[in-house]
Amino acid sequence: MGVTRKPYRIGAVFVIFILAALGVITDDVTYFTIAVIVATFLFITSLFGNQIYRLQSDKITFSGIIHRDVFYLDIQEIRRIYSNELGLGVRFGSRLFNSSQGLFHFESIGQVLMHTDNDNNMVFIKTNEVQIIISPKDPDAFIEEMRSRM
């Protein structure tokens, strides 16, 4: 159940292509420089991309660059969380186009791993060791399923 997608990747690749083409047409190095910056950003965010979570019989497994198993018995809290609850945060990762990937620190909840592609569907999972925010397609059904396994 659930895969975090990166909806802006196709758009970013298109922007890189357009900027590179403009650089060729106009023979201006500025377009190439911007294309390299955008490509670098895309590469860095792809390190956090493709985060997959799977519900198993005794745990939820997160895989990707950050691999973690969270056993249902270790979950202290699971609930919907909304952007206005988070406030401003310091991050190591990306937050772009309604998508958040990486490690964030919010004054309201502390340090959290975020793998979301829709701020309207965020679910907060807290254990003794880690706090995670994901965005399943149907957050209420996801929370209900998780609670039935806890």
N, C-alpha and C positions, 0 to 999 in steps of 0.2 A: 504494500500500500504506500503510495506516495513517492514522487520524485520532484525535487526542486528544479525548475527549469530556469533558463537564462533568456528571457524574451528579447533583451536588447542586443544580443550577440550578432544577429543577422544585420541589424541596423548599424552597428559599429563597424562591421566588415564592409558594409556598403559605403559608409563615410570614409573609411581608409582608402577604398578603391577610388572614390570620387576625388579625394585630396591628392592621391598619387597621380591620377589622370590630369588634374589641374596643374600639378607640378610639371608634368611632361609638356602639356599644351603651352603653358606660359613660361616655361624654363625658369621657374622661380623656386628656390630651395626652401622657402617658407612653407609651402604646401607639403613638401616632403617631411619637414621637421614636425609639423602638426600631425601628419599621418603616422610618423614614428611614435609620437607621444600617445596618440589614440591606440595604436597597436600595442604599445607597452602596457597601457591601462587594461586593455582587453586580455592580454596574457596574464597579468597579475590577478585579475578577477577570475580568470578561468581556473586558476589554481584552487580557488574555493568553490568553483562551480561543480555541477554534476553531483551535488550531495544527494545521496539516496538514503531514505530511511525505510526499513522493513520491519513490520510487526511479526515477531516470532512467538513461539509458545511461552517463553519465559522472559523475553526482553525485546527491546526495540534496538535495532542495529542501525547506526549511522555510518555510511561509508563514503569515501571520497578522500580528499587530502587529509581531512580530520576524521579518523575512524574512532568510533566509540560505541560500546555496548552499554545500554542503560537497562538494568533489570527492573521489572515492574515493581518488585517489592522495595526497591530503593527510592522510588518516586515519592516525594513528600507533597508535591503540589502539581496539579495540572489544571490549566484554566485558559480561557480566552484572554488575550491582552491586546490593547489598542495603542496606536501610535502616540496618542495624547498622554498616555500613562508613562511612556518612556522618557519623554523630554529629550534634551540634547545629550549626545553621547560621544565619547572618544572612541575611535575605532582603529582596528587593524584589519582592513578588508575594504569592501565597497558597499556603498548605499546609493543606488542609482535607479531611476525609473521604477519606483515602487518595489525594489528588490534589494535585499540586504544579504551579504555574504561575508562571514568572517567573525572576528572576535571584537566585541563592543563592551564598553563600560558606561552604564547609565547610572546617574545618581539615585534614581528611584529603585533600581533592582540590583545594581552591582554589575559584575562581569557576566557576560552571556555570550554563548555561541549562537549566531543567527544564520539561518539558511532559509530565507523567505523569498517568495516571488510575488506576494500579494499582501500588502499591509492590512487589508481588510479581513484576512483569514488567519491572523497570527495566533499561535498557541504557545503558551509558556509552560515549560517542563522544568521542575526543580528537584534536584537530588542533593545529598550531602556534598558531592564532589563537583557537580556541574549544573549550570543553568543553560537551557537551550530554548530557542524560539524558532519554530518552523511554521509553514503556512500550508496545511493540507487543503485540498479543494473544498471539503466540507468539514470545517473545524468542530462543529457540534457533534457530528457522527464520530469523528476521530476521538474526541474527548470521551464520549460514551464508550467507544470500543476499548480505549485505554483503561478506563475505570473498571470495566468488566474484567480486565485481565489482572488488575492490581490486587 
